[in-house]
């Protein structure tokens, strides 16, 4: 019986899904400019977290916020955009 280490250094690393996005990546994920994201953060209440000088957009919270906005548009217009 051969003893193997509990992990292998040569094994490919599994990609780690980010818990939060920096503004550039959050804007890209939403399909908008970074400037528009900053405007919406200020005026539309895009959920974010500030830690020191860093602004982060939590992925799951951002998804929920976007879904809520889509539902609000659907309720207002009778159909989803």
C-alpha positions as CSV (number, residue, x, y, z in Angstrom):
1,X,0.0,0.0,0.0
2,X,1.4,3.3,-1.1
3,X,1.0,6.4,1.0
4,X,-0.2,9.5,-1.0
5,X,-0.2,13.0,0.3
6,X,-3.7,14.5,1.0
7,X,-3.2,16.9,-1.9
8,X,-1.2,17.0,-5.1
9,X,0.9,20.0,-6.1
10,X,0.6,19.0,-9.7
11,X,-3.2,18.8,-9.6
12,X,-4.9,21.6,-11.5
13,X,-6.3,24.3,-9.2
14,X,-10.0,24.6,-9.1
15,X,-11.3,28.0,-10.0
16,X,-12.7,29.9,-7.0
17,X,-15.8,31.9,-7.7
18,X,-15.4,35.4,-6.3
19,X,-17.7,36.4,-3.4
20,X,-17.5,40.1,-4.5
21,X,-16.4,42.0,-7.6
22,X,-14.3,45.2,-7.9
23,X,-16.2,48.0,-9.7
24,X,-14.6,47.3,-13.1
25,X,-15.7,43.6,-13.0
26,X,-19.1,44.4,-11.5
27,X,-19.8,46.9,-14.3
28,X,-18.7,44.4,-16.9
29,X,-20.9,41.7,-15.4
30,X,-23.9,44.2,-15.5
31,X,-23.0,45.2,-19.1
32,X,-22.6,48.9,-18.2
33,X,-19.8,51.4,-17.9
34,X,-17.9,51.8,-14.7
35,X,-19.0,55.4,-14.6
36,X,-22.7,54.4,-14.8
37,X,-22.1,51.9,-12.1
38,X,-20.7,54.6,-9.8
39,X,-23.8,56.8,-10.7
40,X,-26.2,54.0,-9.9
41,X,-24.4,53.1,-6.7
42,X,-25.0,56.7,-5.6
43,X,-28.5,57.2,-6.9
44,X,-30.1,53.8,-7.4
45,X,-28.7,52.1,-4.3
46,X,-26.6,49.4,-6.0
47,X,-25.6,47.3,-3.0
48,X,-21.9,47.5,-2.2
49,X,-19.4,47.2,0.7
50,X,-16.7,49.7,1.5
51,X,-13.6,48.3,3.3
52,X,-11.1,51.1,3.7
53,X,-10.6,52.6,0.3
54,X,-11.9,49.5,-1.5
55,X,-15.4,49.2,-2.9
56,X,-16.7,45.7,-3.5
57,X,-20.0,44.5,-5.0
58,X,-21.1,41.2,-3.4
59,X,-22.0,38.8,-6.2
60,X,-25.1,37.2,-4.7
61,X,-26.5,40.5,-3.3
62,X,-25.9,42.1,-6.7
63,X,-27.8,39.3,-8.5
64,X,-30.7,39.7,-6.0
65,X,-30.7,43.5,-6.5
66,X,-30.8,43.1,-10.3
67,X,-33.7,40.5,-10.0
68,X,-35.6,42.9,-7.8
69,X,-35.1,45.7,-10.4
70,X,-36.3,43.4,-13.1
71,X,-39.4,42.5,-11.2
72,X,-40.1,46.2,-10.5
73,X,-39.9,47.0,-14.2
74,X,-42.2,44.0,-15.0
75,X,-44.7,45.3,-12.4
76,X,-44.6,48.8,-13.7
77,X,-44.8,48.0,-17.4
78,X,-46.6,44.7,-17.4
79,X,-43.7,42.9,-19.0
80,X,-40.0,42.3,-18.4
81,X,-37.5,44.1,-20.6
